Amino acid sequence: MFKIISSLIGLFMGSGSPFGKGMGIDFKGIQASVFDELAVRARKPVLLLLLGIGSIVFFCFGSFMAILDATRQYDRTGHIYATSTLWTGIILAAVTAGGYAWIFMREWPGLKKVHAQKKAEEEAEERERAQQANYQPSDIEGAIAAILMDFVESRRSKRETRYAEREQRRAERQARREARFEQREAWRNEQSSSSQEPPRH
């Protein structure tokens, strides 16, 4: 496929084409370097893909071999025995399944980089947590923190004092209102009692 694409690019962009002559660019060298880079980069994925396809084929073959041998034994005798054919199919299926998992979970291009990046991020987070746990503030930071704490404490004490004074004034006003109310009630009682007394002759 690379040869077909290379020949097409050489036909349209080569030194003999009008595009190559007009631009004065060495398209052959560029396409050679590009396809060399593609061939190098695509070699491992193609090989792993072929190995994965082979693993699938051998897994299916081993599974079918074990299933067919087990069903044949059961049809003949009503029991399943550990024969060499059965074990060969099981081992072949297990080995190829492990190889398939190893290819697409460990060796596929890009996975190692992702795992390394994730591990580096976890290590960075652990270092940051360790630094925060072992962090010792400087004298200036301690002084600033003490000033801020004093300011917060003073504000809170002032607020509590104002609240206590306000509650005290409210209680005093309530007491004065109750005293005036009692005085009015006493005066009204006196007036009503004096009006009910009979006149003296």
Backbone as a ProteinNet text record, in pm:
[ID]
protein_1_A
[PRIMARY]
MFKIISSLIGLFMGSGSPFGKGMGIDFKGIQASVFDELAVRARKPVLLLLLGIGSIVFFCFGSFMAILDATRQYDRTGHIYATSTLWTGIILAAVTAGGYAWIFMREWPGLKKVHAQKKAEEEAEERERAQQANYQPSDIEGAIAAILMDFVESRRSKRETRYAEREQRRAERQARREARFEQREAWRNEQSSSSQEPPRH
[TERTIARY]
82.9	0	86	193.8	284.7	347.1	377.5	438.1	340.1	212.1	111.9	97.7	88.1	75.2	200	316.8	442	449.1	406.1	409.1	312.2	195	99	152.7	212.8	270.8	386.2	468.2	577.4	527.7	413.6	358.3	311.5	247.1	191.3	288.2	378.2	464.9	612.4	646.7	786.4	858.1	987.2	1067.2	1026.4	968.9	926.7	790	713.5	579.9	588.3	486.5	489.1	485.4	423.4	419.2	557.7	630.4	764.1	860.2	849.1	938.6	908.8	778.5	742.4	782	770.7	797.7	944.1	1016.4	1157.3	1177.6	1086	1092.9	1123	1209.5	1245	1138.8	1031.9	923.5	962.7	1057.7	1099.7	1167	1254.1	1319.2	1220.3	1125.4	1024.8	939.1	892.4	805.4	882.5	1011.3	1090.5	1103.8	1133.4	1146.4	1013.3	904	772	735.3	755.2	716.6	810.2	937.4	1026.4	979.2	940.1	890.7	761.3	672.6	548.1	574.5	670.5	702	758.4	844.8	902.7	795.9	708.6	606.1	496.6	466.8	357.6	402.8	533.3	581.7	530.4	545.1	503	351.5	268.6	123.3	76.3	135.8	94.8	131.7	253.6	295.7	206.8	176.2	89.9	-51.4	-98.5	-231.9	-237.6	-132.5	-127.9	-120.6	-41.9	-36.2	-171.1	-241.6	-374.7	-472.4	-468.8	-556.7	-521.6	-390.9	-349.9	-393.7	-388.5	-434	-582.2	-660.7	-804.9	-830.3	-757.1	-776.3	-740.9	-624.8	-583.8	-672.4	-723.2	-816.3	-943.9	-996.8	-1117	-1088.6	-970.6	-934.8	-923	-852.4	-837.7	-970.2	-1054.7	-1185.2	-1270.6	-1275.2	-1354.4	-1299.2	-1165.4	-1106.5	-1147.1	-1140.7	-1178.1	-1327.2	-1410.4	-1555.5	-1593.6	-1533.4	-1565.9	-1522.4	-1403	-1357.4	-1445.3	-1483.9	-1568.7	-1706.4	-1765.4	-1897.8	-1890	-1779.3	-1764.5	-1755.6	-1678.3	-1668.3	-1802.8	-1875.5	-2003.6	-2105.7	-2101.8	-2194.8	-2163.6	-2035.8	-1998.5	-2014.7	-1964.5	-1959.6	-2050.5	-2099	-2178.8	-2095	-1964.1	-1872.1	-1766.5	-1698.8	-1591	-1462.3	-1361.3	-1232.1	-1127	-1022	-914.1	-819.9	-850	-765.6	-664.6	-569.7	-467	-526.9	-626.5	-690.8	-763.5	-832.9	-904.9	-809.1	-701.2	-604.4	-531.7	-502.8	-437	-524.8	-653.8	-744.1	-755.7	-766.3	-778.8	-652.6	-535.2	-408.7	-388.4	-420.7	-405.8	-496.5	-621.2	-713	-665.7	-617.2	-572	-448.4	-352	-228.2	-256.1	-338	-367.6	-450.9	-541.4	-616.5	-523.1	-426.3	-328.1	-241.4	-201.5	-123.5	-201.4	-330	-414	-426.6	-448.9	-458.3	-326.3	-215.5	-84.3	-58.7	-100.9	-77.2	-155.1	-283	-369.1	-384.4	-321.3	-326.4	-190	-82.9	50.7	141	137.6	235.1	181.4	56.1	3.7	64.7	103.9	169.4	81.2	142.3	71.4	28.6	9.4	-35.5	73.3	197.2	306	319.9	302.9	311.3	199	79.4	-34.6	-12	36.3	63.6	173.8	277.8	386.1	336	251.6	197	108.5	26.1	-60.2	23.3	129.5	216	287.5	332	397.9	301.4	176.4	77.3	50.6	40.5	19.5	138.6	259.7	378.1	383.3	345.7	344.1	241.9	124.9	24.5	73.5	140.7	194.1	301.5	389.3	491.6	428.6	324.4	258	191.9	127.4	67.3	174.5	287.4	395.3	452.5	467.9	516.9	419.7	290	191.5	190.1	211.5	212.9	337.2	450.7	576.5	605.9	507.9	532.4	544.2	648.7	670.5	664.6	568.6	558.4	677.4	712.3	822.8	777.7	874.7	843.2	747.5	768.3	680.6	538.4	525.8	392.7	326.8	407.4	352.2	305.4	385.6	345.5	218.1	211.1	90	-31	-11.4	-122.6	-166.6	-68.5	-103.6	-180.6	-136.1	-207.1	-349.6	-363.9	-498.4	-586.5	-529.6	-607.7	-648	-554.1	-589	-699.9	-691.3	-794.8	-930.3	-928.4	-1054.3	-1110.7	-1022.9	-1069.4	-1125	-1057.1	-1107.6	-1242.2	-1256.2	-1385	-1495.7	-1462.2	-1563.4	-1600.3	-1498.4	-1528.7	-1611.2	-1579.3	-1659.2	-1802.3	-1816.8	-1951	-2029.1	-1963.6	-2032.1	-2066.7	-1974.9	-2003.1	-2121	-2123	-2235.2	-2365.9	-2360.7	-2482.4	-2530.7	-2435.7	-2474.7	-2532.8	-2468.9	-2522.1	-2660.4	-2679.2	-2809.6	-2916.1	-2881.3	-2976.5	-3007.5	-2905.6	-2928.1	-3020.6	-2998.9	-3086.2	-3228.7	-3242.5	-3376	-3445.7	-3368.6	-3428	-3467.6	-3383.3	-3417.5	-3542.3	-3554.8	-3674.5	-3797.9	-3783.9	-3896.4	-3935.8	-3835.6	-3865.5	-3934.8	-3889.1	-3954.1	-4097.8	-4120.2	-4256.8	-4346.2	-4293.2	-4373.2	-4401	-4300.4	-4322.5	-4429	-4422.4	-4524	-4661.6	-4665.9	-4794.1	-4851.1	-4767.1	-4813.7	-4860.2	-4785.9	-4828.4	-4965.1	-4987.1	-5116.1	-5227.5	-5199.4	-5300.6	-5333.5	-5231.2	-5256.1	-5337.2	-5302.8	-5377.3	-5522.2	-5544.4	-5681.2	-5758.5	-5694	-5761.2	-5798.9	-5707.4	-5738.3	-5855.7	-5856.2	-5965.3	-6098.2	-6097.5	-6222.7	-6272.5	-6179.9	-6220.7	-6273.7	-6213	-6260	-6396.5	-6423.7	-6553.5	-6664.2	-6631.2	-6731.8	-6763.8	-6684.9	-6713.6	-6839.2	-6932.1	-7053.2	-7018.7	-7095.1	-7066.4	-7093.2	-7014.5	-7026.5	-7110.3	-7202.4	-7287.6	-7237.6
-120.7	0	125.2	121.2	235.2	259	149.9	165.4	228.9	190.6	250.1	399.1	436.7	579.4	655.1	593.3	658.7	681.2	581.3	598.2	705.9	715.2	820	958.5	972.4	1103.1	1136.4	1035.5	1060.4	1098.1	1043.4	1076.6	1221.3	1268.1	1403.9	1509.5	1470.5	1569.8	1544.3	1452.3	1421	1530.4	1505.6	1606.6	1618.1	1509.3	1515.6	1577	1597.1	1654.4	1805.9	1871.8	2018.2	2081.1	2013.7	2070.8	2073.6	1961	1955.6	2051.4	2067	2159.5	2303.8	2334.9	2474.1	2518.1	2430.7	2469.4	2455.1	2369.8	2350.3	2280	2189.5	2117.8	1971.6	1914.4	1773.4	1687.9	1657.6	1579	1433.4	1383.9	1244.2	1223.2	1318.1	1307	1320.3	1412.2	1431	1306.9	1251.6	1134.7	1014	1004.2	892.3	899.9	1020.4	1035.4	1013	1063	1045	897.7	824.6	684.3	598.8	639	568.9	585.9	709.2	734.3	657.6	656.1	580.3	431.2	381.2	238.5	202.6	291.1	263.7	268.3	370	386.2	279.7	235.6	138.9	-5.2	-28	-166	-237.3	-174.5	-239.1	-256.5	-152.6	-176.3	-285.3	-290.7	-394.7	-532.7	-545.2	-673.8	-716.5	-621.5	-654.4	-688.2	-619.2	-649.1	-789.7	-826.8	-963	-1067.5	-1038.3	-1131.1	-1141.7	-1028.4	-1032.7	-1115.2	-1098.7	-1179.3	-1327.5	-1357.2	-1496.4	-1551.8	-1467.8	-1513.3	-1546.1	-1462	-1489.6	-1621	-1641.8	-1764.8	-1887.9	-1884.4	-2000.5	-2019.1	-1909.9	-1922.8	-1994	-1952.5	-2020	-2166.8	-2192.2	-2330	-2416.6	-2365.2	-2442.2	-2463.2	-2359	-2373.1	-2477.2	-2469.5	-2567.5	-2708.6	-2720.2	-2852.1	-2911.9	-2830	-2880.6	-2912	-2823.7	-2847.2	-2972.7	-2989.3	-3107	-3236.1	-3234.4	-3355.7	-3387.2	-3282.8	-3306.2	-3358.6	-3299.6	-3347.4	-3488.2	-3519	-3653.7	-3757.6	-3725.9	-3819.3	-3836.8	-3728	-3737.2	-3816.8	-3798.8	-3875.1	-4024.3	-4059.8	-4201.7	-4269.8	-4206.4	-4272.7	-4209.2	-4088.5	-4019.5	-3949.3	-3949.7	-3882.8	-3808.5	-3714.8	-3638.8	-3669	-3714.6	-3748.1	-3649.2	-3632	-3539.5	-3607.2	-3594.1	-3651.8	-3548.3	-3597	-3506.2	-3402.8	-3442.4	-3347.4	-3237.9	-3276.4	-3177.7	-3079.9	-3133.3	-3046	-2958	-3013.2	-2932.2	-2814.5	-2838	-2728.9	-2624.9	-2670	-2575	-2491.3	-2557.5	-2484.6	-2387.6	-2430.7	-2343.1	-2220.5	-2240.9	-2127.5	-2033.6	-2089.7	-2005.9	-1925.7	-1991.6	-1921.6	-1810.2	-1838.1	-1735.1	-1621.5	-1652.5	-1545.2	-1456.5	-1519.7	-1440.1	-1356.5	-1414.4	-1336.4	-1220.2	-1240.7	-1132.7	-1019.7	-1058.3	-956.2	-882.4	-953.9	-889.6	-792.3	-828.5	-741.8	-611.8	-621	-503	-430.8	-483.1	-413.8	-368.7	-421.2	-384.7	-332.4	-394.7	-365.2	-278.5	-241.6	-159.5	-20.3	38.6	170.2	276	349	455	417.3	286.3	245.6	265.3	235.8	256.4	403.8	488.7	632	677.4	622.9	658.2	609.7	485	431.7	512	548	626.7	764.5	825.8	956.8	947.8	842.3	825.7	802.3	720.8	695.4	822.2	903.7	1029.4	1124.6	1129.2	1214.3	1167.8	1036.1	984.6	1016.1	999.9	1032.2	1180.8	1265.6	1409.9	1444.9	1381.7	1405.9	1359.7	1243.7	1195.4	1289.7	1338.2	1433.4	1562.4	1608.3	1731.2	1713.1	1596.5	1570.7	1561.4	1497.5	1487.6	1625.2	1710.4	1845.7	1925.6	1909.8	1981.3	1931.1	1798.5	1744.6	1789.4	1800.3	1838.8	1987.4	2064.9	2207.8	2280.5	2359.9	2441.6	2589	2664.1	2805.4	2885.9	2989.8	3076.8	3172.7	3250.5	3345.4	3453.9	3499.7	3604.5	3551.6	3430.3	3371.9	3351.1	3306.8	3289.6	3420.9	3527.6	3658.6	3708.4	3691	3733.6	3654.1	3524	3441.3	3483.4	3518.1	3563.1	3695	3787.3	3915.8	3893.3	3807	3778.7	3714.3	3622.2	3559.3	3660.4	3751.6	3856.5	3946.2	3980.4	4065	3994.7	3866.7	3790.9	3779.5	3753.7	3742.5	3874.7	3985.9	4116.5	4148.1	4118.5	4141.5	4057.5	3933.3	3847.2	3893.7	3935.1	3983.1	4111.7	4202.1	4324.4	4292	4198.8	4162.1	4100.1	4016.5	3957.5	4063.6	4160.9	4268.4	4352.9	4389.1	4467.8	4390.9	4262.7	4182.2	4177.7	4161.4	4158.2	4292.7	4403.8	4535.9	4557.4	4515	4531.4	4449.5	4327.7	4246.3	4307.6	4366.3	4430	4550.5	4633.7	4749	4704.4	4597.6	4547.9	4499.8	4431.1	4384.4	4501.7	4606.8	4724.1	4792.9	4807.3	4869	4786.3	4654.3	4567.9	4582.2	4592.5	4609.1	4742.2	4850.1	4979.7	4976.6	4911.3	4902.7	4825.4	4716.5	4640.3	4721.1	4799.3	4882	4988.3	5053.5	5153.8	5089.9	4971.7	4903	4870.2	4825.1	4794.3	4920.4	5031.8	5157.5	5201.2	5190.9	5229.8	5140	5010.4	4919.8	4951.5	4983.7	5019.3	5147.9	5245.8	5372.4	5350.5	5268.5	5239.9	5167.2	5075.5	5005.4	5101.1	5195.3	5293.9	5381.3	5424.3	5508.5	5433.8	5310	5234.4	5208.8	5183.1	5159.8	5286.4	5401.1	5527.6	5565.8	5534.9	5568.2	5478.3	5360.7	5268.5	5291.6	5371.6	5397	5484.3	5455.9	5538.9	5675.4	5775.4	5908.6	5911.9	5984.7	5993.3	6117.6	6102.9	6213.1	6260.7
0	0	0	80.1	82.2	-54.8	-125.9	-259	-356.6	-346.9	-436.7	-409.9	-280.9	-247	-287.6	-266.8	-305.4	-455.5	-533.5	-679.5	-725	-661.9	-698.6	-665.9	-548.4	-513.7	-606.1	-638.5	-732.2	-870.1	-912.6	-1043.3	-1049.7	-942.6	-944.7	-893.2	-803	-741.1	-766.5	-853.4	-877.6	-954.7	-976.9	-1048	-1193.7	-1250.4	-1389.7	-1408.9	-1304.1	-1315.4	-1321.9	-1377.9	-1382.4	-1244.8	-1144.8	-1010.5	-948	-967.1	-909.7	-975.8	-1108.5	-1178.2	-1141.2	-1129.6	-1101.8	-962.3	-865.1	-727.1	-689.1	-756.9	-723.5	-590.8	-553.7	-426.3	-454.6	-373.1	-387.6	-318.8	-393	-335.2	-314.9	-394.5	-377.4	-242.2	-206.5	-76	38.8	22.5	127.4	143.1	27.6	37.4	87.7	54.3	105.7	257.5	308.8	454	525	462.3	523.6	531.8	422.3	422.3	505.9	516.8	609.1	753.2	786.4	922.1	949.2	849.7	865.2	879.8	801	809.8	946.9	1000.2	1132.1	1240.3	1231.4	1334.8	1325.8	1203.8	1186.7	1202.3	1216.7	1223.6	1348.3	1462.5	1586.6	1594.5	1564	1568.1	1473.7	1352.9	1257.8	1310.3	1366.2	1421.1	1537.8	1627.4	1740.4	1695.1	1591.3	1539.3	1480.1	1406.7	1351.9	1462.9	1566.1	1679.2	1749.6	1760.3	1820.8	1739.7	1607.9	1522.1	1533.8	1535.4	1553.8	1688.4	1793.5	1925.4	1924	1854.9	1845.5	1772.8	1662.2	1584.4	1667.8	1734.6	1813.6	1936.2	1992.5	2104.7	2061	1947.4	1895.5	1863.3	1804.7	1770.3	1895.1	1997.7	2121.2	2192.6	2194.2	2259.9	2189.2	2055.1	1980.6	1997.9	2003.1	2021.6	2156.5	2262.5	2394.7	2401.7	2342.9	2346.7	2268.3	2149.8	2068.6	2136.5	2197.9	2265.5	2386	2461.4	2578.7	2538	2434.8	2390.1	2330.9	2261.9	2205.5	2317.4	2421.3	2533.6	2603.5	2621	2690.9	2610.1	2477.4	2393.3	2396	2407.1	2402.8	2538	2641.1	2772.4	2876.8	2851.6	2953.4	3057.2	3042.5	3134.8	3053	3120.7	3057	3131.8	3058.9	3116.4	3066.5	3146.7	3111.6	3013.3	2887.2	2783	2735.3	2656.5	2603.8	2509.1	2431.6	2340	2416.7	2522.9	2603.6	2669.2	2728.8	2794	2692.6	2576	2472.7	2431.7	2412	2375.9	2484.9	2610.6	2722.2	2736.9	2731.6	2746.4	2631.1	2509.5	2393.4	2405.4	2448.2	2464.7	2575	2686.5	2797.6	2760.3	2694.2	2656.3	2556.4	2456.7	2356.7	2415.7	2509.9	2576.5	2658	2728.6	2800.9	2708.9	2594.8	2498.5	2441	2414.2	2362.2	2464.7	2590.8	2695.6	2712.4	2704.5	2717.2	2603.2	2481.9	2365.9	2378.7	2407.6	2401.8	2535.3	2641	2769.4	2818.2	2760.9	2806.9	2696.7	2579.3	2475.8	2362.6	2365.1	2256	2262.7	2146.8	2148.7	2214.2	2304.7	2375	2514.6	2541.2	2673.6	2778.7	2740.8	2836.5	2872.8	2772.3	2799	2891.1	2868.2	2953.7	3096.1	3111.3	3245	3314.6	3238.3	3297.4	3340.6	3258.6	3293.6	3417.9	3424.1	3541	3667	3653.1	3767.8	3811.5	3714.6	3749	3819.6	3774.5	3841.2	3984	4003.5	4139	4228.8	4176.1	4256	4288.7	4192.7	4218.5	4326.7	4322.3	4426.4	4563.1	4566.9	4694.5	4748.2	4659.6	4704.3	4755.1	4686.4	4730.1	4866.5	4886.6	5017.7	5126.2	5093.9	5192.1	5224.8	5123.2	5147.6	5232.4	5205.7	5286.4	5430.2	5447.6	5583.6	5659.9	5591.9	5656.3	5645	5602.8	5580.6	5714	5728.4	5846.5	5806.2	5861	5821.5	5871.6	5798.8	5837.3	5947.5	5998.7	6105.9	6058	5934.3	5881.3	5867	5814.5	5800.2	5935.8	6034.9	6169.1	6229	6207.7	6260	6192.9	6060.5	5988.5	6035.5	6055.4	6103.5	6243.3	6330.2	6464.9	6461	6373.6	6360.4	6311.8	6213.7	6162.4	6269.2	6347.5	6453.1	6559.8	6595.6	6692	6638.7	6510.8	6450.9	6452.4	6417.5	6417.5	6558.2	6657.2	6794.9	6845.9	6812.4	6856.6	6793.7	6665.9	6600.3	6663.6	6695.1	6754.6	6895.2	6974.1	7109.1	7105.2	7009.8	6996.6	6956.7	6866.3	6824.3	6939.9	7018.1	7133.1	7236.7	7257.5	7353.1	7307.7	7178.6	7127.4	7139.6	7114	7125.3	7270.8	7365.3	7506.7	7551.1	7507	7542	7482.2	7359.6	7296.2	7368.5	7407.6	7482	7618.4	7681.9	7811.6	7798.1	7694.6	7673.2	7643.1	7564.4	7534.8	7662.8	7749.4	7875.7	7965.1	7967.3	8048.6	7995.6	7863.6	7807.3	7838.7	7828.6	7861.1	8007.8	8095.9	8239	8265.3	8198.7	8217.4	8167.4	8052.1	8000.9	8098	8149.6	8245.3	8372.1	8418.3	8538.1	8512.3	8396.8	8364.2	8352.7	8292.3	8279.2	8417.1	8508.1	8643.6	8715.5	8695.2	8757.7	8706.1	8574	8518.1	8571.3	8578.6	8630.7	8776.1	8856.2	8996.9	9007.4	8924.8	8928	8887.2	8783.7	8741.4	8851.6	8918.1	9027.6	9139.4	9171.4	9274.4	9233.3	9105.9	9058.6	9063.1	9021.6	9022.5	9164.3	9257.4	9396.1	9460.6	9430.2	9487	9431.9	9308.4	9250	9303.7	9349	9400.8	9548.5	9623	9764.1	9777.7	9876.2	9894	9954	9927.4	9982.8	10133.4	10208.4	10353.7	10389.3	10492.3	10537.6	10672.1
[MASK]
+++++++++++++++++++++++++++++++++++++++++++++++++++++++++++++++++++++++++++++++++++++++++++++++++++++++++++++++++++++++++++++++++++++++++++++++++++++++++++++++++++++++++++++++++++++++++++++++++++++++++

